[in-house]
Amino acid sequence: MDNKDVALKVAEELFHDLDPTAVDRWMVPDYRQHNPTIADGRDGLRAAITTLAALAGGTRFEPLRVIGDGDQVAVVGVYHHLNSPEPLFAFDLYRFDQGRPAEHWDALAPLGTRSASALSGGGLAGPADGTADTEANRALVVEFAQRVLSEADYSLLSHYVSGETARSSLAPGTRAVSTPVWWPPHQQAAGPGHDPVYKVVHKVVAEGDLVLAQSEGELGVPVAIWDLFRVADGAIVEHWDIINPVPTDAAHTNGLF
């Protein structure tokens, strides 16, 4: 199995089978955790799965797309019954070491009124576009993140984003609008009409037409910003995001980034 297969197997055994023994079977001994609610290491993850297994209703994970980029694998999907009455849209990012997950970051947000099947009906459905130029798409998103998101120069949108509807949905104060590009709307930490200030792009994971970026910023409070872009013909054509506040305390000292 390659790293992408392992990531899916881990999701199945942990969040469908709720099998805590899968932690020792797959994770490296010095596994490092960045989810702020789970203690560090294999012990912390094993305890979290044991707690989930004791809850009524069971947990189910619905993968939508897997992005493989060297030693990093991002899994995009939906969690059902994960300590929440609503399905949770999620990005899970793993760093692999010799074929085993060694480090984990994630972001989750309520799916809202859209169903998982509606979500998968866009650019998240089906296999990656094997004909797409991964490195060109990565470079496009990195430049877009710096010039438009970090420097807040929205006059440059037409250089990076395809279509008038897409461009209007990226304008300041409108990023919470549900449009083909910017759906699902991000989880606003400062209320409607506000946009995050991007400070640092920490990670960029790309495969084919999909590019996932994890950034640090502010939206009234410090936030972690995850943006998933689909790129076609040299332009951003679709986007999903999750913005989570950075907690003031956590179950470990590893930080969110």
C-alpha positions as CSV (number, residue, x, y, z in Angstrom):
1,M,0.0,0.0,0.0
2,D,1.2,3.5,-0.7
3,N,0.7,6.4,1.8
4,K,-2.7,7.4,0.4
5,D,-4.0,3.8,0.9
6,V,-2.6,3.8,4.4
7,A,-4.3,7.1,5.2
8,L,-7.7,5.7,4.1
9,K,-7.1,2.5,6.0
10,V,-6.3,4.4,9.2
11,A,-9.5,6.5,8.8
12,E,-11.5,3.3,8.3
13,E,-10.1,1.4,11.3
14,L,-10.1,4.4,13.7
15,F,-13.3,6.2,12.8
16,H,-15.5,3.5,11.4
17,D,-14.3,0.4,13.2
18,L,-13.4,2.5,16.3
19,D,-10.5,0.1,16.9
20,P,-8.0,1.5,19.3
21,T,-5.5,-1.3,18.5
22,A,-5.1,0.3,15.0
23,V,-3.1,3.1,16.6
24,D,-0.2,0.9,17.5
25,R,-0.6,-1.0,14.2
26,W,-0.2,2.1,12.0
27,M,1.2,5.1,13.9
28,V,5.0,5.5,14.5
29,P,6.0,5.2,18.2
30,D,6.7,8.9,18.5
31,Y,3.5,10.0,16.8
32,R,2.9,13.7,17.0
33,Q,-0.5,15.2,17.4
34,H,-1.7,18.8,16.5
35,N,-5.5,18.4,17.1
36,P,-5.8,20.5,20.2
37,T,-8.4,18.2,21.8
38,I,-6.3,15.0,21.7
39,A,-3.3,14.4,23.8
40,D,0.0,13.9,22.1
41,G,1.4,10.5,21.0
42,R,-0.1,7.2,20.4
43,D,-1.5,7.1,24.0
44,G,-3.5,10.2,23.4
45,L,-5.0,9.0,20.1
46,R,-5.8,5.6,21.6
47,A,-7.6,7.2,24.5
48,A,-9.6,9.4,22.1
49,I,-10.7,6.4,20.0
50,T,-11.6,4.4,23.1
51,T,-13.8,7.3,24.3
52,L,-15.5,7.5,20.9
53,A,-16.2,3.8,20.9
54,A,-18.0,4.1,24.2
55,L,-20.5,6.7,22.8
56,A,-23.9,5.7,21.5
57,G,-24.5,6.0,17.8
58,G,-21.1,5.1,16.4
59,T,-18.8,7.3,14.2
60,R,-18.5,7.1,10.5
61,F,-16.0,8.8,8.2
62,E,-16.9,9.4,4.5
63,P,-13.8,10.1,2.5
64,L,-14.2,12.4,-0.5
65,R,-10.7,12.8,-1.9
66,V,-7.2,11.9,-1.0
67,I,-4.2,14.2,-2.0
68,G,-0.8,12.7,-1.9
69,D,2.3,14.9,-2.0
70,G,5.6,13.2,-1.1
71,D,5.6,12.3,2.6
72,Q,2.3,14.2,3.1
73,V,-1.2,13.0,2.6
74,A,-4.4,15.0,3.0
75,V,-7.8,13.3,3.3
76,V,-10.9,15.4,2.6
77,G,-14.1,14.0,4.0
78,V,-17.1,14.1,6.3
79,Y,-17.3,12.8,9.8
80,H,-20.7,11.6,11.1
81,H,-21.5,11.4,14.8
82,L,-18.1,12.6,15.8
83,N,-19.1,14.2,19.1
84,S,-21.5,16.4,17.1
85,P,-25.2,16.1,16.0
86,E,-24.2,17.6,12.6
87,P,-21.9,16.0,10.0
88,L,-18.4,17.7,10.1
89,F,-16.6,18.6,6.9
90,A,-12.9,17.9,7.6
91,F,-9.3,18.2,6.3
92,D,-6.9,15.6,7.8
93,L,-3.3,16.0,7.0
94,Y,-0.7,13.4,7.8
95,R,3.1,13.4,7.5
96,F,4.4,9.9,6.8
97,D,7.7,8.3,7.9
98,Q,8.6,5.1,6.1
99,G,5.0,4.3,5.2
100,R,3.5,5.1,8.6
101,P,1.7,8.2,9.9
102,A,4.1,10.2,12.0
103,E,2.3,13.6,12.5
104,H,-1.3,14.8,12.2
105,W,-3.0,18.1,11.7
106,D,-6.8,18.7,11.0
107,A,-9.6,21.1,10.7
108,L,-13.3,20.5,11.1
109,A,-16.5,22.5,10.7
110,P,-20.2,21.7,10.6
111,L,-21.3,20.7,7.1
112,G,-24.4,22.9,7.4
113,T,-27.4,22.5,5.1
114,R,-25.5,20.8,2.3
115,S,-25.3,17.0,2.2
116,A,-22.1,15.1,1.8
117,S,-23.3,13.9,-1.6
118,A,-23.9,17.5,-2.7
119,L,-20.4,18.4,-1.6
120,S,-18.8,15.5,-3.5
121,G,-20.7,16.5,-6.6
122,G,-18.2,19.2,-7.4
123,G,-14.5,19.0,-7.9
124,L,-14.1,16.7,-4.9
125,A,-15.8,13.8,-6.8
126,G,-13.7,11.1,-8.7
127,P,-10.0,10.6,-9.0
128,A,-7.4,13.4,-9.2
129,D,-6.8,14.9,-12.7
130,G,-3.7,13.0,-13.7
131,T,-3.1,15.3,-16.6
132,A,-2.9,18.4,-14.5
133,D,0.5,20.0,-13.8
134,T,0.9,19.7,-10.0
135,E,3.8,22.0,-9.7
136,A,2.3,24.7,-11.8
137,N,-0.9,24.6,-9.8
138,R,1.0,24.7,-6.5
139,A,2.9,27.7,-7.7
140,L,-0.3,29.5,-8.8
141,V,-1.9,28.9,-5.3
142,V,1.3,30.0,-3.4
143,E,1.4,33.2,-5.5
144,F,-2.3,33.8,-5.0
145,A,-2.0,33.3,-1.3
146,Q,0.8,35.8,-1.1
147,R,-0.4,38.5,-3.4
148,V,-4.2,38.3,-2.9
149,L,-4.8,36.7,0.5
150,S,-1.8,37.9,2.5
151,E,-1.4,41.3,0.9
152,A,-5.2,41.7,0.5
153,D,-4.8,43.0,-3.1
154,Y,-8.2,41.9,-4.5
155,S,-7.6,43.9,-7.7
156,L,-5.5,40.9,-8.7
157,L,-8.3,38.4,-8.5
158,S,-8.8,38.2,-12.2
159,H,-5.3,37.0,-12.6
160,Y,-5.9,33.9,-10.5
161,V,-9.6,33.1,-10.3
162,S,-11.9,32.0,-13.2
163,G,-15.2,33.6,-13.9
164,E,-17.1,36.8,-12.8
165,T,-19.1,34.9,-10.2
166,A,-15.9,33.4,-8.7
167,R,-14.2,36.8,-8.6
168,S,-17.2,38.6,-7.0
169,S,-17.3,35.9,-4.3
170,L,-13.7,36.5,-3.4
171,A,-14.1,40.3,-2.9
172,P,-13.8,41.7,0.6
173,G,-16.8,41.2,2.8
174,T,-18.4,38.6,0.5
175,R,-16.4,35.5,1.2
176,A,-19.2,34.0,3.3
177,V,-21.5,34.0,0.4
178,S,-22.4,30.5,-0.8
179,T,-21.2,30.4,-4.5
180,P,-19.8,27.7,-6.7
181,V,-16.3,28.7,-5.8
182,W,-16.5,29.6,-2.2
183,W,-18.8,26.9,-0.8
184,P,-19.1,25.8,2.0
185,P,-18.8,29.2,3.6
186,H,-16.0,29.4,6.1
187,Q,-16.8,29.4,9.9
188,Q,-16.6,33.1,10.7
189,A,-14.9,33.9,14.0
190,A,-15.8,37.6,13.9
191,G,-19.3,37.5,12.4
192,P,-20.6,38.0,8.8
193,G,-18.9,40.6,6.6
194,H,-15.4,40.0,7.9
195,D,-12.5,38.4,6.2
196,P,-9.4,36.7,7.6
197,V,-6.1,38.4,7.6
198,Y,-3.5,35.9,6.4
199,K,-0.2,36.0,8.2
200,V,1.8,32.9,7.3
201,V,1.2,30.0,4.9
202,H,2.6,27.0,6.8
203,K,1.9,24.1,4.4
204,V,0.9,23.5,0.8
205,V,0.0,20.0,-0.3
206,A,-0.7,19.5,-4.0
207,E,-1.7,16.7,-6.4
208,G,-3.0,17.2,-9.9
209,D,-5.7,19.8,-9.9
210,L,-6.1,20.1,-6.1
211,V,-4.0,22.3,-3.8
212,L,-4.6,22.4,0.0
213,A,-3.0,25.3,2.0
214,Q,-2.8,25.6,5.8
215,S,-2.3,29.2,7.0
216,E,-2.1,31.2,10.2
217,G,-4.1,34.4,10.4
218,E,-6.5,36.6,12.3
219,L,-10.3,37.0,12.2
220,G,-11.0,38.9,15.3
221,V,-9.0,36.2,17.1
222,P,-6.0,34.1,16.0
223,V,-7.2,31.5,13.5
224,A,-6.0,28.5,11.5
225,I,-7.1,28.8,7.9
226,W,-7.4,25.8,5.6
227,D,-8.1,26.5,1.9
228,L,-8.6,23.8,-0.7
229,F,-8.5,24.9,-4.3
230,R,-9.3,23.2,-7.6
231,V,-7.3,24.6,-10.5
232,A,-8.1,24.2,-14.2
233,D,-6.5,25.8,-17.2
234,G,-4.3,28.0,-15.1
235,A,-7.0,29.5,-12.8
236,I,-8.8,28.7,-9.6
237,V,-12.2,27.4,-10.4
238,E,-13.4,25.9,-7.1
239,H,-12.8,26.4,-3.4
240,W,-13.6,25.0,0.0
241,D,-12.4,26.3,3.4
242,I,-12.5,25.8,7.1
243,I,-11.4,28.5,9.6
244,N,-10.9,27.4,13.2
245,P,-10.0,29.7,16.2
246,V,-6.6,28.9,17.7
247,P,-7.4,27.7,21.3
248,T,-5.7,29.4,24.2
249,D,-5.1,26.0,25.7
250,A,-4.7,22.5,24.3
251,A,-4.2,18.9,25.3
252,H,-0.5,19.2,24.3
253,T,2.2,21.8,23.6
254,N,2.7,21.0,19.8
255,G,0.5,23.9,18.6
256,L,-1.9,23.8,15.6
257,F,0.8,24.4,13.0
